[in-house]
């Protein structure tokens, strides 16, 4: 899936971008008709959990969104993809039974 990763006020290294791409690609096992996605990485100055990951997935006729904060971008990505996995499962049941 085509994924656009944007890091706000810093440059994300290639290893982090590849990690995020791999995690989001795994979501295709739950719903294979995803169009594309956007990821926003933010570094906040306050607190211990100062890294924020926002993931937006575009589906045919719908959009899913998750935002998570954690100590590292990898941990926040894990949490956000878990939230999106639950949303995808719920969305897939709605599509299956014609409620969307």
N, C-alpha and C positions, 0 to 999 in steps of 0.2 A: 504494500500500500504506500502511496505517496504521502510522506510526512514532512511537514515544514517545522523545523526547530528554530526558535528565536530565543536568544539569551539577552535579557535586559540588563544593560550597564556592565556587562562583562563578556568575555569570549569563552564559549564552551569548547572544551577540547574534543577531539575526534572520538576518543574512547567513550566519553559520556554520551555523545550523539548516537554512536553505534549501539550502546546499551539501551537507550530509550527506543531506538528503532526496533531492536530485537524484542523488547517487552511489548510494544504496541502491535508488532506483527503477530505475536502469539494470540492476540485477541481475535484474529481472523478465524481461529478454530471454533469460536462461538457464533460468529456471524460473518459470512464470507462476502457480503455485498457492500462493504464499507467503501465509500468513495475516496475520501482522503482525510487528513487530520492535521491539526496544528498543536504545537507544544510551546508553551511559554515558560522560561526558566527565570526566576527572580531571586536575587540575593538581598535579603532584608538586613538592616543593621541592628535590630533589637532582638534580644532573646537568644536562647540556645538553638531552638528549632527555627533557624533563620533562612532556610532554603525552601522556596515555593515552586511547585510544578503544577501547571495548569494544562490539561489535555482536552482538546475539543475534537470529537469525531463527527464527520459528516456522513450520514446514512441517507439512502434514498427517501426523501420526504421528511427527514427528521435530523436532529442533532443531539449528541450526548456530550456531557461536560463533567469533568472532575477536577477538583483543586485540592492539593494536599501540601502540608508543611512538615518538614522533618529536619534532622540534623545533617543529612546529606541528600543530594539530588537523587541518588540511587534509591534510598529508602522512600523518599517522597514519590518517586516513579512507581515503585512497587505498590504503594498504597493506592495511588491514583488508578493504576491498571486493575487492581482488585475491585475498586469501586465501579470502574467501567465494565468489568466482566459481569458484575451483578446487574448493571443497567442493560447490558446487551442481552443477557438471558431473559430479563423481563420484557424487553422490546421484542425479542424473537417470539415469545409466547403470544404477545399481542398481535403480531403480524400473522402468526399461525392461525389464530382464531378470528382474524379479520376485525380487530378492534382499533386499528390505527387508521 
